[in-house]
Amino acid sequence: MISKLRRSYDERWYAWAMIAPVVLVLGVIVVYPLVQGLYYSLTDINEANMGRTIGVNHIPASFTFVGLDNYIDVLSGADGEFYARLTWTLTWTVACVALHYSLGLGLAMLLNRPMRMSGLYRVLLVVPWAVPVFVSAFAWRLMLNKDNGVINAVLEGVGIGGVDWLGQPTTAKLAVIMVNVWVGVPFVMVALLGGLQAIPKEQYEAAALDGATAWQRFRHVTLPGLRPVSSTVVLLGIIWTFNQFGVIYLVTEGGPFGSSELLVTYAYKLGFANVRDYAMAATYGTIILSMLLVIATAYRRTLDRRQEAAA
């Protein structure tokens, strides 16, 4: 084994030298925090017992190892927060990813057709994705304002009463979904547009000659041709949306009454707001990571089985 590693190093020392800095950086900013977080999730560490240095005085750490107690408290529902947050997180993820893909595909198909000023339309449609998330979030927060927001002004102008978008649980959830769709659709559109342009036109011509309708061409040519791009886009969309911190925190801050709180924003508040419960924040973070790994693995295996069946 050692001889193989030595021979590999002798033959590819330049490649090892090039990736060494990347491996080092990943180890420092990813692996070390991950291992530390896993350890903290097995303790009762919080702001009071973690230990600190104040001036010349050092207060030693007094937290203890508790094993899987934190995970039992969370997964058993004893903390009273996990399953309510999980239900909303899954609902949020499914709704946003479905809207991202359907709207992105529709826009991509429109832009894939010959039209005047198509380049301008592409630039304008990409703007929501190019603008920093905090700018988009604050802009939408102003537009959703109950008293002076543009959206309520339009609703009142057509005879519909204004809506307290950010003050009621249901409307707040609809509002953050709307904002996240606005932010995320351009990426899906650009990715799917590239996939559409990679599908050979001869396939559409052959299908048309065989008498296929527009729907049949879409179903049997467009969707199969987009499958490689679609699988990647949907998987990335699930991961990004499940962990979407910025939109929730900047638009509603998890309110009202915690109704729009995702797992990731709740974990943040546990670790950085009020009494800082680092152990439970690390526990939530580990559970979120585990869930995403399970979802991603199951999704990829499902796609692989479908591809094998189609082949």
Secondary structure, 3 states (H helix, E strand, C coil): CHHHHHHHHHHCHHHHHHHHHHHHHHHHHHHHHHHHHHHHCCECCCCCCCCEEECCEEECCCCCECCCHHHHHHHCCCCCCHHHHHHHHHHHHHHHHHHHHHHHHHHHHHHCCCCCCHHHHHHHHHHHHHCCHHHHHHHHHHHCCCCCCHHHHHHHHCCCCCCCCCCCHHHHHHHHHHHHHHHHHHHHHHHHHHHHHHCCHHHHHHHHHCCCCHHHHHHHHHHHHHHHHHHHHHHHHHHHHHCCCHHHHHHCCCCCCCCCCCHHHHHHHHHHCCCCCHHHHHHHHHHHHHHHHHHHHHHHHHHHHHHHHHC
